[in-house]
Amino acid sequence: MAHIFLHTVHHVGSKLAFYPFESQGSLAHAPRQNRTIFALIIINKAGGLVYNKNFHDGLNQISTNDYLVLAGTFHGVHAITARLNPLKGLPQATKDASAANSRPEPPSGLESLESENFRMQCFNTLTGTKFLLFTDTTQTNGDITMKKIYDLYADYVMKNPFYSLEMPIRCEIFDRKLLSYIREINNR
C-alpha cells in the first residue's frame, strides 16, 4: 500500500516551508539524531551552475543536467521572490533624512526552503553569487556554516589568480578545505 503525503506551504518573510499533513495510520518517521550536510551548490549571478559537491548519500543523486536546471530555476525563483519582498514603511521625514546617508538594503529573495526530509538554505553575496546548502532538517547553525564556506570560497577561489569570475570552480585546495570542514560537521 502506497502512502501519499500532502504538504502545506507557509510563507513567512522570505522563508518558504513545506509541512506534511498528519494523517491517522501514516508511518511516523523517528527524528534522526545526526546533523548532516548533504550538498553544496554555487550559482553565479547569471544563474549558471559553477560548483556542486555532494558530501553525503542521504539525498537522491541527480544528474549534472538536473543540477543545471536546479541552478537556473532557483535563480529565477530567487529573483521573483526578491521582487515580492514587502517594502518596509518609514515615516516620510525619516525617509528624507536617511536617504542621503545610507543605501537601502537589497531585497533578499528566497532564503530557506524546508521539506520533510531536508532543508535548503541560500546565502546570496553582494555580487549576486548564491550558495545553496542542502542539510538535514535537524542541522543547526546554518548561518555559521555558510559564513565559513563563504570564507573558504573567498580565500581559495577568489584569491586564486587562475580563476575567472563566473566560470566553473576548479580549485583543488578549495575542494580539500571544504571537504575537511564538512567532514568535521558530519562526523559530530
CORUR-V561762 format. One record per residue. N is the residue number from 1. RES is the residue in one letter. NEAR is the number of other ideal C-beta (glycine too) atoms within 8 Angstrom. D_FIRST is the distance of its C-alpha to the first C-alpha in Angstrom with 2 decimals. Layout:
BEGIN
N&RES&NEAR&D_FIRST, N&RES&NEAR&D_FIRST
END
This chain:
BEGIN
1&M&2&0.00, 2&A&3&3.79, 3&H&6&6.59, 4&I&4&9.81, 5&F&9&12.98, 6&L&6&16.16, 7&H&10&19.50, 8&T&7&22.95, 9&V&7&26.01, 10&H&7&29.16, 11&H&6&32.44, 12&V&5&35.11, 13&G&4&38.27, 14&S&9&37.26, 15&K&11&33.99, 16&L&12&30.68, 17&A&10&27.68, 18&F&11&23.99, 19&Y&8&22.35, 20&P&8&18.72, 21&F&8&18.28, 22&E&5&17.44, 23&S&6&14.81, 24&Q&4&14.64, 25&G&3&11.84, 26&S&8&10.98, 27&L&4&11.51, 28&A&4&15.22, 29&H&5&16.86, 30&A&4&20.27, 31&P&5&23.04, 32&R&7&24.51, 33&Q&4&28.16, 34&N&7&29.22, 35&R&10&30.70, 36&T&11&30.21, 37&I&15&31.69, 38&F&12&29.55, 39&A&12&31.75, 40&L&15&34.86, 41&I&13&35.71, 42&I&14&39.22, 43&I&13&39.94, 44&N&10&43.54, 45&K&7&45.11, 46&A&6&44.48, 47&G&10&40.70, 48&G&10&40.81, 49&L&13&38.90, 50&V&11&41.58, 51&Y&9&39.63, 52&N&10&36.15, 53&K&9&35.33, 54&N&9&32.18, 55&F&11&32.83, 56&H&10&29.51, 57&D&5&26.38, 58&G&7&24.10, 59&L&11&23.35, 60&N&3&22.12, 61&Q&5&25.28, 62&I&6&26.52, 63&S&5&29.43, 64&T&6&32.95, 65&N&6&32.71, 66&D&8&29.73, 67&Y&12&31.89, 68&L&10&34.71, 69&V&8&32.61, 70&L&11&31.32, 71&A&13&34.95, 72&G&11&36.26, 73&T&8&33.55, 74&F&14&33.98, 75&H&12&37.74, 76&G&9&37.53, 77&V&9&35.26, 78&H&13&37.56, 79&A&9&40.60, 80&I&9&39.26, 81&T&12&38.21, 82&A&12&41.65, 83&R&7&43.26, 84&L&6&41.16, 85&N&10&42.40, 86&P&4&44.40, 87&L&4&48.12, 88&K&4&49.58, 89&G&3&52.45, 90&L&7&55.79, 91&P&5&59.01, 92&Q&6&61.25, 93&A&6&64.01, 94&T&8&61.60, 95&K&9&60.23, 96&D&8&63.77, 97&A&8&64.84, 98&S&9&61.80, 99&A&7&61.44, 100&A&5&64.52, 101&N&5&63.52, 102&S&5&59.83, 103&R&3&57.22, 104&P&4&54.10, 105&E&4&50.87, 106&P&6&48.71, 107&P&7&45.43, 108&S&8&42.62, 109&G&13&39.64, 110&L&13&36.08, 111&E&8&36.32, 112&S&12&32.87, 113&L&10&29.26, 114&E&11&26.60, 115&S&9&22.83, 116&E&9&20.32, 117&N&5&20.94, 118&F&12&24.50, 119&R&13&27.77, 120&M&11&30.08, 121&Q&11&33.69, 122&C&14&36.53, 123&F&11&40.18, 124&N&10&42.51, 125&T&9&46.01, 126&L&4&49.16, 127&T&5&49.40, 128&G&8&45.98, 129&T&11&44.19, 130&K&13&40.67, 131&F&15&38.96, 132&L&12&35.16, 133&L&15&33.79, 134&F&12&30.09, 135&T&15&29.47, 136&D&13&27.06, 137&T&10&26.73, 138&T&9&28.80, 139&Q&12&31.62, 140&T&5&34.83, 141&N&6&38.17, 142&G&12&36.86, 143&D&6&40.24, 144&I&7&42.15, 145&T&13&40.03, 146&M&12&40.52, 147&K&9&44.25, 148&K&9&44.59, 149&I&14&42.76, 150&Y&11&45.06, 151&D&8&48.06, 152&L&12&47.13, 153&Y&12&46.77, 154&A&9&50.16, 155&D&9&51.86, 156&Y&11&50.58, 157&V&11&49.65, 158&M&7&51.93, 159&K&7&54.94, 160&N&9&54.45, 161&P&4&57.31, 162&F&3&55.40, 163&Y&10&52.42, 164&S&4&52.56, 165&L&4&51.02, 166&E&8&47.85, 167&M&7&47.33, 168&P&6&44.55, 169&I&10&45.14, 170&R&4&46.24, 171&C&10&47.79, 172&E&6&47.34, 173&I&7&48.73, 174&F&13&46.36, 175&D&9&43.40, 176&R&8&44.75, 177&K&11&45.53, 178&L&12&42.21, 179&L&10&40.24, 180&S&8&42.41, 181&Y&11&41.82, 182&I&11&38.02, 183&R&9&37.88, 184&E&8&39.95, 185&I&10&37.40, 186&N&12&34.28, 187&N&5&35.95, 188&R&5&36.83
END
